[in-house]
């Protein structure tokens, strides 16, 4: 169904005017899907490749990266590349960096706060979450998503055993 400007002459004609919603404006290619990538330094190489692919093949899609880095002092892996992509695709890509010390497990509160911001500010019809990284990071992130009401069929998981 395509959108047209229509002039309605009477109250009886109002029922004949098609209602356009976000679902109507999306195509079958998933252009109105918001992909949220949640990763640590173990999964960033996989996620980086996926983000680049989605930016290249879906110019209307949105991508958010939530990236937990091991230490604040060292620049994160792919830092220069991610900064370049975020500048070039500022209307499509948003990056949230979370840092933790090497001797602590990722805090559920930090992950949950960031996920809440991304979920609550979403304007797309569909959201898909891609979790990748060490299992000590992925499991709590998956729990937080489920706690926030995200269905398991909206979440894909790639986890690595403790390395």
N, C-alpha and C positions, 0 to 999 in steps of 0.2 A: 504494500500500500504506500503510495507516495503522498506527501503533504501538499495541499493546494490551499490557496487563499479562497475562502468561500464567503459570500455575502448571504446572510440569512434574512429572509424577508418576513417570516412569520414564526410564531411559536411552534407551529406544527413542523416546520422545516428543521428545527433544532435537533430533533431525534434522528434526522437523516445525516447529520454531519458526523464524519468519523472522528473519534477521539484519538489523538496522537499521544502516545506515552513513550517513555524511554525504551521499552521493549520494541515498539514500532520503529524507532529510529536506529536500532542496532541491526547489524547484518549477521549473516550466518558465520562470518569469519571470527566472531568473538571480539570485535573492536571495542566493545564496551565492557570488557573484563579487566578487572584490576588484579594483577599478579603481584603477590607479596612474597618476597624471598627473605627467609630468615636463616641466617647462617653464622658460622664462626670461621676461624681461619682454616679449619680442616675441610670445610665444604665450599670455600669461596671460589676455587678454580672451576668447580662444576656450575655454581650459580652465576659466575661471571660470564661464562659461555652462554648460558641460557638467557641472561639479560640482553646480551649483545644480539642474539638471534631474534628475540622478541622485538627489540627496537628496530631491527632491520626489516622484519617481515610484517609488523603490525604498527604502522605509524600513528594509529589513533588509540592504541592501547596504553594503559598506565602500568608502570612498574614501580614498586617500592622495595628497597633493600634495607633490611635491618641486619646490621653486621656487628657481631660481638667480637671485639679484638682482645688479644691476650694481654697486652700491656699498653699503657698510655704513652710511654716514652718513645717506643718504636712506631714508625708509620705502619699502618696496616698493609697487608699484602694487597697488591693491585691498587694501591692508593692513587697513584698518578693516573692510571687508566680510568678508574671510577670517577675521579674529579673531572677528567676530560669529558667522559660520557655525560655526567650530570650537567655540565655547562652546555654541551652541545644539544642535549635533549631535555632541557630544563622543564619543558611542558609535559614530559612523559615519565621522567625518572626522578625519584626522590630517595635520598639515602640518609639513614639514621645510623650513626656510629655509637655503639655502646662499648665501654671499656671496663675491664676487670683486671685485677692483679692475677698473676700467673698461679698463685697458690690458693685461690678461692674458686669455688664453683660458681657458675653464673646465677645471679640472684633472680628469683622468680618475680620479685616486685619490679625490677628494672625492665624485664622483658614484658611483663603485663602492662605497665604504664605505656610503653612504646606501642604495643599492639593495640591498646585501647585508643590511642591517638589516631593510628592509621585506620582502624575499623570505624571509629566515630566520624572521621572526616571523609570517608569514602562517598563518592557520588555516582559510582558505577552500579549497574544492575547486579553484576556477579563479582565475587571475590574468590580467588583461588590462592591458597597458601602453599609454598614450597619450602620445606624444612630440609636443610642439609648441614651435616657436621658431625662432631663427636656425639656419641649417644648421651653423654652427661649433659649436653646442651640441648639436643633435639627432644629428648623425653620431657623435660620441664616446659619447653616451648610448646610442645603438643598439648600438654596438660593445660597450659594457660589458654590456648586457643579453644579447647573444648569447654573450659570454664566460662569463657566469654561468649559461648553460644555458637561457635563455628562447628559445622557438621563434619564428620570424619571424611565424607566424600569430597569435601572442599580442600582437603589437606593431602599433599604428597610428601613422603618422607624418604630421605636418603641419609642413612646414618652409618657411622663408622665406629667400630669397637674402639675402646680405649687404646690409643697408640702410644 
